[in-house]
Amino acid sequence: MAYLALIVEDVVINKWELNQDELLIGRVKFCDIHIEDRAVSSKHARLVVKQVPYEQGGSVVVLEDLDSTNGTELNGRMISRQLLKNGDIIKIGFNQFKFVDGSALNLDETAVIVG
């Protein structure tokens, strides 16, 4: 299962499982991921979870900026729409999130050492 973790000084202070087809991120109370930050637009961004049968874990997650005032940053660059990868860092307003995909392959764990 994939989730979005809110990180402050490398400590996870909150996390949201991505168990819906769409999750709205913003400052208004009805957002799925509600952020109290004046630098965040009322409806700032959305996460779209798409079921893809051929992918490991069966889904991919797309981050979309909703024409927010201050934009959405992914791994240090501004984006409008981007497919997320395990470990991606998202910045919305003054908040930093980490995208964690528990179904992503960890090549270190699956590597075969030939000696």
PDB file as gemmi writes it, atoms N, CA and C in Angstrom:
CRYST1    1.000    1.000    1.000  90.00  90.00  90.00 P 1                      
ATOM      1  N   MET A   1       0.846  -1.189   0.000  1.00  0.00           N  
ATOM      2  CA  MET A   1       0.000   0.000   0.000  1.00  0.00           C  
ATOM      3  C   MET A   1       0.882   1.240   0.000  1.00  0.00           C  
ATOM      4  N   ALA A   2       0.520   2.193  -0.838  1.00  0.00           N  
ATOM      5  CA  ALA A   2       1.255   3.456  -0.917  1.00  0.00           C  
ATOM      6  C   ALA A   2       0.672   4.453   0.089  1.00  0.00           C  
ATOM      7  N   TYR A   3       1.529   5.368   0.561  1.00  0.00           N  
ATOM      8  CA  TYR A   3       1.053   6.423   1.443  1.00  0.00           C  
ATOM      9  C   TYR A   3       1.909   7.678   1.265  1.00  0.00           C  
ATOM     10  N   LEU A   4       1.376   8.772   1.762  1.00  0.00           N  
ATOM     11  CA  LEU A   4       2.065  10.057   1.756  1.00  0.00           C  
ATOM     12  C   LEU A   4       2.372  10.394   3.206  1.00  0.00           C  
ATOM     13  N   ALA A   5       3.656  10.680   3.493  1.00  0.00           N  
ATOM     14  CA  ALA A   5       4.080  10.977   4.863  1.00  0.00           C  
ATOM     15  C   ALA A   5       4.493  12.441   4.967  1.00  0.00           C  
ATOM     16  N   LEU A   6       3.943  13.154   5.955  1.00  0.00           N  
ATOM     17  CA  LEU A   6       4.349  14.521   6.253  1.00  0.00           C  
ATOM     18  C   LEU A   6       5.592  14.435   7.131  1.00  0.00           C  
ATOM     19  N   ILE A   7       6.666  15.115   6.685  1.00  0.00           N  
ATOM     20  CA  ILE A   7       7.960  14.992   7.357  1.00  0.00           C  
ATOM     21  C   ILE A   7       8.414  16.360   7.879  1.00  0.00           C  
ATOM     22  N   VAL A   8       8.852  16.371   9.130  1.00  0.00           N  
ATOM     23  CA  VAL A   8       9.469  17.558   9.728  1.00  0.00           C  
ATOM     24  C   VAL A   8      10.795  17.108  10.334  1.00  0.00           C  
ATOM     25  N   GLU A   9      11.881  17.683   9.839  1.00  0.00           N  
ATOM     26  CA  GLU A   9      13.231  17.336  10.304  1.00  0.00           C  
ATOM     27  C   GLU A   9      13.456  15.822  10.302  1.00  0.00           C  
ATOM     28  N   ASP A  10      13.135  15.187   9.184  1.00  0.00           N  
ATOM     29  CA  ASP A  10      13.323  13.746   8.959  1.00  0.00           C  
ATOM     30  C   ASP A  10      12.485  12.853   9.882  1.00  0.00           C  
ATOM     31  N   VAL A  11      11.446  13.413  10.497  1.00  0.00           N  
ATOM     32  CA  VAL A  11      10.555  12.631  11.348  1.00  0.00           C  
ATOM     33  C   VAL A  11       9.156  12.667  10.734  1.00  0.00           C  
ATOM     34  N   VAL A  12       8.535  11.487  10.591  1.00  0.00           N  
ATOM     35  CA  VAL A  12       7.174  11.412  10.065  1.00  0.00           C  
ATOM     36  C   VAL A  12       6.221  11.840  11.169  1.00  0.00           C  
ATOM     37  N   ILE A  13       5.440  12.913  10.901  1.00  0.00           N  
ATOM     38  CA  ILE A  13       4.503  13.376  11.925  1.00  0.00           C  
ATOM     39  C   ILE A  13       3.061  13.044  11.580  1.00  0.00           C  
ATOM     40  N   ASN A  14       2.817  12.639  10.331  1.00  0.00           N  
ATOM     41  CA  ASN A  14       1.485  12.202   9.927  1.00  0.00           C  
ATOM     42  C   ASN A  14       1.610  11.448   8.622  1.00  0.00           C  
ATOM     43  N   LYS A  15       0.673  10.547   8.357  1.00  0.00           N  
ATOM     44  CA  LYS A  15       0.685   9.862   7.065  1.00  0.00           C  
ATOM     45  C   LYS A  15      -0.732   9.538   6.629  1.00  0.00           C  
ATOM     46  N   TRP A  16      -0.904   9.499   5.317  1.00  0.00           N  
ATOM     47  CA  TRP A  16      -2.198   9.216   4.701  1.00  0.00           C  
ATOM     48  C   TRP A  16      -2.042   8.075   3.719  1.00  0.00           C  
ATOM     49  N   GLU A  17      -2.825   7.010   3.924  1.00  0.00           N  
ATOM     50  CA  GLU A  17      -2.817   5.901   2.974  1.00  0.00           C  
ATOM     51  C   GLU A  17      -3.547   6.332   1.711  1.00  0.00           C  
ATOM     52  N   LEU A  18      -3.020   5.948   0.579  1.00  0.00           N  
ATOM     53  CA  LEU A  18      -3.620   6.306  -0.707  1.00  0.00           C  
ATOM     54  C   LEU A  18      -4.550   5.174  -1.131  1.00  0.00           C  
ATOM     55  N   ASN A  19      -5.690   5.096  -0.454  1.00  0.00           N  
ATOM     56  CA  ASN A  19      -6.620   3.998  -0.665  1.00  0.00           C  
ATOM     57  C   ASN A  19      -7.902   4.429  -1.383  1.00  0.00           C  
ATOM     58  N   GLN A  20      -7.864   5.592  -2.037  1.00  0.00           N  
ATOM     59  CA  GLN A  20      -8.985   6.092  -2.826  1.00  0.00           C  
ATOM     60  C   GLN A  20      -8.469   6.355  -4.240  1.00  0.00           C  
ATOM     61  N   ASP A  21      -9.397   6.497  -5.202  1.00  0.00           N  
ATOM     62  CA  ASP A  21      -8.995   6.795  -6.579  1.00  0.00           C  
ATOM     63  C   ASP A  21      -8.406   8.194  -6.696  1.00  0.00           C  
ATOM     64  N   GLU A  22      -8.877   9.128  -5.867  1.00  0.00           N  
ATOM     65  CA  GLU A  22      -8.402  10.510  -5.881  1.00  0.00           C  
ATOM     66  C   GLU A  22      -8.356  11.047  -4.473  1.00  0.00           C  
ATOM     67  N   LEU A  23      -7.308  11.806  -4.170  1.00  0.00           N  
ATOM     68  CA  LEU A  23      -7.217  12.494  -2.884  1.00  0.00           C  
ATOM     69  C   LEU A  23      -6.876  13.949  -3.158  1.00  0.00           C  
ATOM     70  N   LEU A  24      -7.671  14.832  -2.589  1.00  0.00           N  
ATOM     71  CA  LEU A  24      -7.486  16.273  -2.758  1.00  0.00           C  
ATOM     72  C   LEU A  24      -6.618  16.799  -1.622  1.00  0.00           C  
ATOM     73  N   ILE A  25      -5.626  17.627  -1.980  1.00  0.00           N  
ATOM     74  CA  ILE A  25      -4.719  18.234  -1.006  1.00  0.00           C  
ATOM     75  C   ILE A  25      -4.976  19.737  -1.006  1.00  0.00           C  
ATOM     76  N   GLY A  26      -5.199  20.306   0.177  1.00  0.00           N  
ATOM     77  CA  GLY A  26      -5.427  21.747   0.226  1.00  0.00           C  
ATOM     78  C   GLY A  26      -5.727  22.263   1.605  1.00  0.00           C  
ATOM     79  N   ARG A  27      -6.064  23.551   1.654  1.00  0.00           N  
ATOM     80  CA  ARG A  27      -6.284  24.251   2.920  1.00  0.00           C  
ATOM     81  C   ARG A  27      -7.718  24.145   3.430  1.00  0.00           C  
ATOM     82  N   VAL A  28      -8.688  23.872   2.553  1.00  0.00           N  
ATOM     83  CA  VAL A  28     -10.075  23.797   3.017  1.00  0.00           C  
ATOM     84  C   VAL A  28     -10.318  22.479   3.756  1.00  0.00           C  
ATOM     85  N   LYS A  29     -11.222  22.533   4.703  1.00  0.00           N  
ATOM     86  CA  LYS A  29     -11.441  21.399   5.609  1.00  0.00           C  
ATOM     87  C   LYS A  29     -11.888  20.116   4.919  1.00  0.00           C  
ATOM     88  N   PHE A  30     -12.597  20.226   3.771  1.00  0.00           N  
ATOM     89  CA  PHE A  30     -13.095  19.006   3.135  1.00  0.00           C  
ATOM     90  C   PHE A  30     -12.034  18.263   2.318  1.00  0.00           C  
ATOM     91  N   CYS A  31     -10.817  18.802   2.231  1.00  0.00           N  
ATOM     92  CA  CYS A  31      -9.749  18.110   1.502  1.00  0.00           C  
ATOM     93  C   CYS A  31      -9.385  16.813   2.226  1.00  0.00           C  
ATOM     94  N   ASP A  32      -9.042  15.794   1.442  1.00  0.00           N  
ATOM     95  CA  ASP A  32      -8.634  14.511   2.022  1.00  0.00           C  
ATOM     96  C   ASP A  32      -7.352  14.665   2.830  1.00  0.00           C  
ATOM     97  N   ILE A  33      -6.440  15.506   2.321  1.00  0.00           N  
ATOM     98  CA  ILE A  33      -5.211  15.840   3.038  1.00  0.00           C  
ATOM     99  C   ILE A  33      -5.285  17.336   3.307  1.00  0.00           C  
ATOM    100  N   HIS A  34      -5.729  17.667   4.526  1.00  0.00           N  
ATOM    101  CA  HIS A  34      -5.983  19.054   4.922  1.00  0.00           C  
ATOM    102  C   HIS A  34      -4.711  19.641   5.521  1.00  0.00           C  
ATOM    103  N   ILE A  35      -4.264  20.805   4.977  1.00  0.00           N  
ATOM    104  CA  ILE A  35      -3.037  21.450   5.435  1.00  0.00           C  
ATOM    105  C   ILE A  35      -3.363  22.878   5.878  1.00  0.00           C  
ATOM    106  N   GLU A  36      -3.123  23.161   7.158  1.00  0.00           N  
ATOM    107  CA  GLU A  36      -3.306  24.511   7.687  1.00  0.00           C  
ATOM    108  C   GLU A  36      -2.030  25.296   7.436  1.00  0.00           C  
ATOM    109  N   ASP A  37      -1.954  25.954   6.282  1.00  0.00           N  
ATOM    110  CA  ASP A  37      -0.768  26.711   5.895  1.00  0.00           C  
ATOM    111  C   ASP A  37      -1.227  27.751   4.879  1.00  0.00           C  
ATOM    112  N   ARG A  38      -1.005  29.033   5.157  1.00  0.00           N  
ATOM    113  CA  ARG A  38      -1.459  30.106   4.264  1.00  0.00           C  
ATOM    114  C   ARG A  38      -0.778  30.055   2.899  1.00  0.00           C  
ATOM    115  N   ALA A  39       0.344  29.355   2.779  1.00  0.00           N  
ATOM    116  CA  ALA A  39       1.038  29.217   1.497  1.00  0.00           C  
ATOM    117  C   ALA A  39       0.425  28.119   0.630  1.00  0.00           C  
ATOM    118  N   VAL A  40      -0.565  27.409   1.177  1.00  0.00           N  
ATOM    119  CA  VAL A  40      -1.243  26.330   0.459  1.00  0.00           C  
ATOM    120  C   VAL A  40      -2.577  26.853  -0.060  1.00  0.00           C  
ATOM    121  N   SER A  41      -2.865  26.609  -1.336  1.00  0.00           N  
ATOM    122  CA  SER A  41      -4.144  27.023  -1.918  1.00  0.00           C  
ATOM    123  C   SER A  41      -5.275  26.183  -1.340  1.00  0.00           C  
ATOM    124  N   SER A  42      -6.499  26.701  -1.436  1.00  0.00           N  
ATOM    125  CA  SER A  42      -7.644  25.981  -0.883  1.00  0.00           C  
ATOM    126  C   SER A  42      -7.764  24.584  -1.502  1.00  0.00           C  
ATOM    127  N   LYS A  43      -7.632  24.487  -2.802  1.00  0.00           N  
ATOM    128  CA  LYS A  43      -7.546  23.190  -3.501  1.00  0.00           C  
ATOM    129  C   LYS A  43      -6.229  23.229  -4.262  1.00  0.00           C  
ATOM    130  N   HIS A  44      -5.180  22.750  -3.643  1.00  0.00           N  
ATOM    131  CA  HIS A  44      -3.817  22.940  -4.132  1.00  0.00           C  
ATOM    132  C   HIS A  44      -3.391  21.886  -5.163  1.00  0.00           C  
ATOM    133  N   ALA A  45      -3.589  20.634  -4.818  1.00  0.00           N  
ATOM    134  CA  ALA A  45      -3.120  19.541  -5.682  1.00  0.00           C  
ATOM    135  C   ALA A  45      -3.991  18.325  -5.461  1.00  0.00           C  
ATOM    136  N   ARG A  46      -3.801  17.333  -6.321  1.00  0.00           N  
ATOM    137  CA  ARG A  46      -4.513  16.070  -6.117  1.00  0.00           C  
ATOM    138  C   ARG A  46      -3.613  14.915  -6.475  1.00  0.00           C  
ATOM    139  N   LEU A  47      -3.874  13.810  -5.802  1.00  0.00           N  
ATOM    140  CA  LEU A  47      -3.214  12.544  -6.094  1.00  0.00           C  
ATOM    141  C   LEU A  47      -4.241  11.651  -6.769  1.00  0.00           C  
ATOM    142  N   VAL A  48      -3.873  11.108  -7.918  1.00  0.00           N  
ATOM    143  CA  VAL A  48      -4.760  10.212  -8.655  1.00  0.00           C  
ATOM    144  C   VAL A  48      -4.124   8.829  -8.625  1.00  0.00           C  
ATOM    145  N   VAL A  49      -4.850   7.868  -8.075  1.00  0.00           N  
ATOM    146  CA  VAL A  49      -4.376   6.490  -7.986  1.00  0.00           C  
ATOM    147  C   VAL A  49      -5.058   5.704  -9.100  1.00  0.00           C  
ATOM    148  N   LYS A  50      -4.235   5.176 -10.006  1.00  0.00           N  
ATOM    149  CA  LYS A  50      -4.769   4.433 -11.152  1.00  0.00           C  
ATOM    150  C   LYS A  50      -4.362   2.976 -11.041  1.00  0.00           C  
ATOM    151  N   GLN A  51      -5.350   2.111 -11.179  1.00  0.00           N  
ATOM    152  CA  GLN A  51      -5.075   0.682 -11.160  1.00  0.00           C  
ATOM    153  C   GLN A  51      -4.475   0.275 -12.501  1.00  0.00           C  
ATOM    154  N   VAL A  52      -3.305  -0.340 -12.453  1.00  0.00           N  
ATOM    155  CA  VAL A  52      -2.612  -0.795 -13.652  1.00  0.00           C  
ATOM    156  C   VAL A  52      -2.206  -2.242 -13.407  1.00  0.00           C  
ATOM    157  N   PRO A  53      -2.904  -3.190 -14.015  1.00  0.00           N  
ATOM    158  CA  PRO A  53      -2.686  -4.605 -13.705  1.00  0.00           C  
ATOM    159  C   PRO A  53      -1.263  -5.107 -13.941  1.00  0.00           C  
ATOM    160  N   TYR A  54      -0.538  -4.527 -14.885  1.00  0.00           N  
ATOM    161  CA  TYR A  54       0.797  -5.031 -15.182  1.00  0.00           C  
ATOM    162  C   TYR A  54       1.877  -4.477 -14.264  1.00  0.00           C  
ATOM    163  N   GLU A  55       1.557  -3.512 -13.422  1.00  0.00           N  
ATOM    164  CA  GLU A  55       2.534  -2.945 -12.484  1.00  0.00           C  
ATOM    165  C   GLU A  55       2.602  -3.799 -11.215  1.00  0.00           C  
ATOM    166  N   GLN A  56       3.789  -3.839 -10.610  1.00  0.00           N  
ATOM    167  CA  GLN A  56       3.951  -4.485  -9.310  1.00  0.00           C  
ATOM    168  C   GLN A  56       3.040  -3.770  -8.318  1.00  0.00           C  
ATOM    169  N   GLY A  57       2.157  -4.464  -7.652  1.00  0.00           N  
ATOM    170  CA  GLY A  57       1.246  -3.842  -6.704  1.00  0.00           C  
ATOM    171  C   GLY A  57      -0.043  -3.373  -7.337  1.00  0.00           C  
ATOM    172  N   GLY A  58      -0.092  -3.306  -8.672  1.00  0.00           N  
ATOM    173  CA  GLY A  58      -1.333  -3.034  -9.370  1.00  0.00           C  
ATOM    174  C   GLY A  58      -1.769  -1.593  -9.498  1.00  0.00           C  
ATOM    175  N   SER A  59      -0.955  -0.599  -9.093  1.00  0.00           N  
ATOM    176  CA  SER A  59      -1.385   0.788  -9.230  1.00  0.00           C  
ATOM    177  C   SER A  59      -0.199   1.729  -9.415  1.00  0.00           C  
ATOM    178  N   VAL A  60      -0.510   2.897  -9.978  1.00  0.00           N  
ATOM    179  CA  VAL A  60       0.459   3.987 -10.081  1.00  0.00           C  
ATOM    180  C   VAL A  60      -0.211   5.225  -9.503  1.00  0.00           C  
ATOM    181  N   VAL A  61       0.594   6.191  -9.062  1.00  0.00           N  
ATOM    182  CA  VAL A  61       0.063   7.407  -8.454  1.00  0.00           C  
ATOM    183  C   VAL A  61       0.604   8.614  -9.223  1.00  0.00           C  
ATOM    184  N   VAL A  62      -0.317   9.499  -9.606  1.00  0.00           N  
ATOM    185  CA  VAL A  62       0.039  10.715 -10.328  1.00  0.00           C  
ATOM    186  C   VAL A  62      -0.277  11.911  -9.429  1.00  0.00           C  
ATOM    187  N   LEU A  63       0.673  12.845  -9.327  1.00  0.00           N  
ATOM    188  CA  LEU A  63       0.491  14.090  -8.579  1.00  0.00           C  
ATOM    189  C   LEU A  63       0.196  15.195  -9.578  1.00  0.00           C  
ATOM    190  N   GLU A  64      -0.895  15.939  -9.343  1.00  0.00           N  
ATOM    191  CA  GLU A  64      -1.282  17.040 -10.225  1.00  0.00           C  
ATOM    192  C   GLU A  64      -1.437  18.320  -9.420  1.00  0.00           C  
ATOM    193  N   ASP A  65      -0.782  19.391  -9.875  1.00  0.00           N  
ATOM    194  CA  ASP A  65      -0.996  20.708  -9.293  1.00  0.00           C  
ATOM    195  C   ASP A  65      -2.301  21.256  -9.871  1.00  0.00           C  
ATOM    196  N   LEU A  66      -3.132  21.857  -9.055  1.00  0.00           N  
ATOM    197  CA  LEU A  66      -4.436  22.373  -9.498  1.00  0.00           C  
ATOM    198  C   LEU A  66      -4.383  23.885  -9.704  1.00  0.00           C  
ATOM    199  N   ASP A  67      -3.380  24.340 -10.459  1.00  0.00           N  
ATOM    200  CA  ASP A  67      -3.171  25.769 -10.718  1.00  0.00           C  
ATOM    201  C   ASP A  67      -3.080  26.553  -9.411  1.00  0.00           C  
ATOM    202  N   SER A  68      -2.353  25.995  -8.462  1.00  0.00           N  
ATOM    203  CA  SER A  68      -2.194  26.631  -7.160  1.00  0.00           C  
ATOM    204  C   SER A  68      -1.375  27.916  -7.289  1.00  0.00           C  
ATOM    205  N   THR A  69      -1.548  28.803  -6.324  1.00  0.00           N  
ATOM    206  CA  THR A  69      -0.839  30.079  -6.335  1.00  0.00           C  
ATOM    207  C   THR A  69       0.670  29.893  -6.228  1.00  0.00           C  
ATOM    208  N   ASN A  70       1.135  29.038  -5.327  1.00  0.00           N  
ATOM    209  CA  ASN A  70       2.567  28.875  -5.076  1.00  0.00           C  
ATOM    210  C   ASN A  70       3.170  27.640  -5.725  1.00  0.00           C  
ATOM    211  N   GLY A  71       2.370  26.854  -6.424  1.00  0.00           N  
ATOM    212  CA  GLY A  71       2.886  25.694  -7.139  1.00  0.00           C  
ATOM    213  C   GLY A  71       3.156  24.490  -6.257  1.00  0.00           C  
ATOM    214  N   THR A  72       3.494  23.392  -6.925  1.00  0.00           N  
ATOM    215  CA  THR A  72       3.809  22.134  -6.265  1.00  0.00           C  
ATOM    216  C   THR A  72       5.189  21.701  -6.738  1.00  0.00           C  
ATOM    217  N   GLU A  73       6.027  21.335  -5.776  1.00  0.00           N  
ATOM    218  CA  GLU A  73       7.407  20.974  -6.079  1.00  0.00           C  
ATOM    219  C   GLU A  73       7.610  19.476  -5.874  1.00  0.00           C  
ATOM    220  N   LEU A  74       8.288  18.846  -6.820  1.00  0.00           N  
ATOM    221  CA  LEU A  74       8.610  17.428  -6.722  1.00  0.00           C  
ATOM    222  C   LEU A  74      10.114  17.273  -6.906  1.00  0.00           C  
ATOM    223  N   ASN A  75      10.773  16.763  -5.875  1.00  0.00           N  
ATOM    224  CA  ASN A  75      12.221  16.548  -5.912  1.00  0.00           C  
ATOM    225  C   ASN A  75      12.974  17.806  -6.351  1.00  0.00           C  
ATOM    226  N   GLY A  76      12.534  18.965  -5.858  1.00  0.00           N  
ATOM    227  CA  GLY A  76      13.243  20.204  -6.100  1.00  0.00           C  
ATOM    228  C   GLY A  76      12.862  20.962  -7.357  1.00  0.00           C  
ATOM    229  N   ARG A  77      11.879  20.465  -8.119  1.00  0.00           N  
ATOM    230  CA  ARG A  77      11.461  21.219  -9.302  1.00  0.00           C  
ATOM    231  C   ARG A  77       9.945  21.325  -9.367  1.00  0.00           C  
ATOM    232  N   MET A  78       9.486  22.444  -9.904  1.00  0.00           N  
ATOM    233  CA  MET A  78       8.054  22.697 -10.006  1.00  0.00           C  
ATOM    234  C   MET A  78       7.451  21.775 -11.064  1.00  0.00           C  
ATOM    235  N   ILE A  79       6.256  21.261 -10.771  1.00  0.00           N  
ATOM    236  CA  ILE A  79       5.590  20.353 -11.711  1.00  0.00           C  
ATOM    237  C   ILE A  79       4.143  20.786 -11.901  1.00  0.00           C  
ATOM    238  N   SER A  80       3.544  20.296 -12.976  1.00  0.00           N  
ATOM    239  CA  SER A  80       2.104  20.454 -13.150  1.00  0.00           C  
ATOM    240  C   SER A  80       1.421  19.093 -13.035  1.00  0.00           C  
ATOM    241  N   ARG A  81       2.089  18.061 -13.542  1.00  0.00           N  
ATOM    242  CA  ARG A  81       1.551  16.695 -13.450  1.00  0.00           C  
ATOM    243  C   ARG A  81       2.724  15.730 -13.579  1.00  0.00           C  
ATOM    244  N   GLN A  82       2.816  14.787 -12.643  1.00  0.00           N  
ATOM    245  CA  GLN A  82       3.968  13.890 -12.658  1.00  0.00           C  
ATOM    246  C   GLN A  82       3.627  12.554 -12.003  1.00  0.00           C  
ATOM    247  N   LEU A  83       4.097  11.486 -12.605  1.00  0.00           N  
ATOM    248  CA  LEU A  83       3.990  10.147 -12.028  1.00  0.00           C  
ATOM    249  C   LEU A  83       4.956  10.061 -10.852  1.00  0.00           C  
ATOM    250  N   LEU A  84       4.506   9.543  -9.712  1.00  0.00           N  
ATOM    251  CA  LEU A  84       5.347   9.455  -8.525  1.00  0.00           C  
ATOM    252  C   LEU A  84       6.096   8.138  -8.479  1.00  0.00           C  
ATOM    253  N   LYS A  85       7.305   8.205  -7.910  1.00  0.00           N  
ATOM    254  CA  LYS A  85       8.121   7.026  -7.670  1.00  0.00           C  
ATOM    255  C   LYS A  85       8.381   6.923  -6.170  1.00  0.00           C  
ATOM    256  N   ASN A  86       8.614   5.710  -5.704  1.00  0.00           N  
ATOM    257  CA  ASN A  86       8.907   5.489  -4.296  1.00  0.00           C  
ATOM    258  C   ASN A  86      10.062   6.387  -3.851  1.00  0.00           C  
ATOM    259  N   GLY A  87       9.855   7.117  -2.749  1.00  0.00           N  
ATOM    260  CA  GLY A  87      10.889   7.974  -2.189  1.00  0.00           C  
ATOM    261  C   GLY A  87      10.846   9.415  -2.671  1.00  0.00           C  
ATOM    262  N   ASP A  88       9.946   9.753  -3.600  1.00  0.00           N  
ATOM    263  CA  ASP A  88       9.841  11.123  -4.084  1.00  0.00           C  
ATOM    264  C   ASP A  88       9.514  12.076  -2.933  1.00  0.00           C  
ATOM    265  N   ILE A  89      10.083  13.291  -3.009  1.00  0.00           N  
ATOM    266  CA  ILE A  89       9.831  14.331  -2.011  1.00  0.00           C  
ATOM    267  C   ILE A  89       8.965  15.414  -2.655  1.00  0.00           C  
ATOM    268  N   ILE A  90       7.851  15.710  -2.014  1.00  0.00           N  
ATOM    269  CA  ILE A  90       6.874  16.687  -2.502  1.00  0.00           C  
ATOM    270  C   ILE A  90       6.857  17.853  -1.528  1.00  0.00           C  
ATOM    271  N   LYS A  91       6.893  19.069  -2.073  1.00  0.00           N  
ATOM    272  CA  LYS A  91       6.793  20.254  -1.224  1.00  0.00           C  
ATOM    273  C   LYS A  91       5.567  21.049  -1.644  1.00  0.00           C  
ATOM    274  N   ILE A  92       4.680  21.272  -0.679  1.00  0.00           N  
ATOM    275  CA  ILE A  92       3.457  22.049  -0.881  1.00  0.00           C  
ATOM    276  C   ILE A  92       3.427  23.103   0.212  1.00  0.00           C  
ATOM    277  N   GLY A  93       3.513  24.376  -0.193  1.00  0.00           N  
ATOM    278  CA  GLY A  93       3.645  25.443   0.795  1.00  0.00           C  
ATOM    279  C   GLY A  93       4.926  25.239   1.568  1.00  0.00           C  
ATOM    280  N   PHE A  94       4.843  25.262   2.899  1.00  0.00           N  
ATOM    281  CA  PHE A  94       6.021  25.037   3.736  1.00  0.00           C  
ATOM    282  C   PHE A  94       6.087  23.600   4.242  1.00  0.00           C  
ATOM    283  N   ASN A  95       5.302  22.707   3.623  1.00  0.00           N  
ATOM    284  CA  ASN A  95       5.194  21.324   4.080  1.00  0.00           C  
ATOM    285  C   ASN A  95       5.928  20.393   3.133  1.00  0.00           C  
ATOM    286  N   GLN A  96       6.648  19.436   3.730  1.00  0.00           N  
ATOM    287  CA  GLN A  96       7.389  18.456   2.941  1.00  0.00           C  
ATOM    288  C   GLN A  96       6.797  17.071   3.183  1.00  0.00           C  
ATOM    289  N   PHE A  97       6.536  16.377   2.090  1.00  0.00           N  
ATOM    290  CA  PHE A  97       5.964  15.034   2.129  1.00  0.00           C  
ATOM    291  C   PHE A  97       6.897  14.063   1.432  1.00  0.00           C  
ATOM    292  N   LYS A  98       6.829  12.817   1.850  1.00  0.00           N  
ATOM    293  CA  LYS A  98       7.550  11.749   1.159  1.00  0.00           C  
ATOM    294  C   LYS A  98       6.523  10.743   0.665  1.00  0.00           C  
ATOM    295  N   PHE A  99       6.646  10.376  -0.619  1.00  0.00           N  
ATOM    296  CA  PHE A  99       5.777   9.355  -1.186  1.00  0.00           C  
ATOM    297  C   PHE A  99       6.442   8.004  -0.941  1.00  0.00           C  
ATOM    298  N   VAL A 100       5.709   7.108  -0.299  1.00  0.00           N  
ATOM    299  CA  VAL A 100       6.227   5.779   0.010  1.00  0.00           C  
ATOM    300  C   VAL A 100       5.313   4.755  -0.636  1.00  0.00           C  
ATOM    301  N   ASP A 101       5.900   3.936  -1.499  1.00  0.00           N  
ATOM    302  CA  ASP A 101       5.147   2.884  -2.174  1.00  0.00           C  
ATOM    303  C   ASP A 101       5.653   1.549  -1.657  1.00  0.00           C  
ATOM    304  N   GLY A 102       4.908   0.957  -0.749  1.00  0.00           N  
ATOM    305  CA  GLY A 102       5.291  -0.304  -0.128  1.00  0.00           C  
ATOM    306  C   GLY A 102       5.369  -1.463  -1.095  1.00  0.00           C  
ATOM    307  N   SER A 103       4.740  -1.337  -2.261  1.00  0.00           N  
ATOM    308  CA  SER A 103       4.771  -2.425  -3.233  1.00  0.00           C  
ATOM    309  C   SER A 103       5.918  -2.294  -4.221  1.00  0.00           C  
ATOM    310  N   ALA A 104       6.679  -1.181  -4.144  1.00  0.00           N  
ATOM    311  CA  ALA A 104       7.796  -0.983  -5.066  1.00  0.00           C  
ATOM    312  C   ALA A 104       8.881  -2.021  -4.808  1.00  0.00           C  
ATOM    313  N   LEU A 105       9.486  -2.474  -5.870  1.00  0.00           N  
ATOM    314  CA  LEU A 105      10.568  -3.445  -5.728  1.00  0.00           C  
ATOM    315  C   LEU A 105      11.787  -2.785  -5.104  1.00  0.00           C  
ATOM    316  N   ASN A 106      12.371  -3.443  -4.140  1.00  0.00           N  
ATOM    317  CA  ASN A 106      13.621  -2.993  -3.557  1.00  0.00           C  
ATOM    318  C   ASN A 106      14.715  -3.869  -4.152  1.00  0.00           C  
ATOM    319  N   LEU A 107      15.489  -3.307  -5.078  1.00  0.00           N  
ATOM    320  CA  LEU A 107      16.478  -4.107  -5.800  1.00  0.00           C  
ATOM    321  C   LEU A 107      17.564  -4.642  -4.880  1.00  0.00           C  
ATOM    322  N   ASP A 108      17.867  -3.960  -3.781  1.00  0.00           N  
ATOM    323  CA  ASP A 108      18.857  -4.477  -2.836  1.00  0.00           C  
ATOM    324  C   ASP A 108      18.393  -5.786  -2.211  1.00  0.00           C  
ATOM    325  N   GLU A 109      17.095  -5.878  -1.945  1.00  0.00           N  
ATOM    326  CA  GLU A 109      16.572  -7.090  -1.309  1.00  0.00           C  
ATOM    327  C   GLU A 109      16.437  -8.236  -2.292  1.00  0.00           C  
ATOM    328  N   THR A 110      16.303  -7.940  -3.592  1.00  0.00           N  
ATOM    329  CA  THR A 110      16.097  -8.994  -4.570  1.00  0.00           C  
ATOM    330  C   THR A 110      17.358  -9.352  -5.338  1.00  0.00           C  
ATOM    331  N   ALA A 111      18.454  -8.656  -5.049  1.00  0.00           N  
ATOM    332  CA  ALA A 111      19.692  -8.921  -5.782  1.00  0.00           C  
ATOM    333  C   ALA A 111      20.251 -10.288  -5.425  1.00  0.00           C  
ATOM    334  N   VAL A 112      20.811 -10.933  -6.431  1.00  0.00           N  
ATOM    335  CA  VAL A 112      21.483 -12.220  -6.227  1.00  0.00           C  
ATOM    336  C   VAL A 112      22.972 -11.960  -6.381  1.00  0.00           C  
ATOM    337  N   ILE A 113      23.705 -12.314  -5.360  1.00  0.00           N  
ATOM    338  CA  ILE A 113      25.153 -12.109  -5.380  1.00  0.00           C  
ATOM    339  C   ILE A 113      25.802 -13.389  -5.901  1.00  0.00           C  
ATOM    340  N   VAL A 114      26.548 -13.257  -6.986  1.00  0.00           N  
ATOM    341  CA  VAL A 114      27.235 -14.400  -7.564  1.00  0.00           C  
ATOM    342  C   VAL A 114      28.707 -14.267  -7.183  1.00  0.00           C  
ATOM    343  N   GLY A 115      29.237 -15.290  -6.517  1.00  0.00           N  
ATOM    344  CA  GLY A 115      30.615 -15.169  -6.028  1.00  0.00           C  
ATOM    345  C   GLY A 115      31.579 -16.096  -6.655  1.00  0.00           C  
TER     346      GLY A 115                                                      
END                                                                             
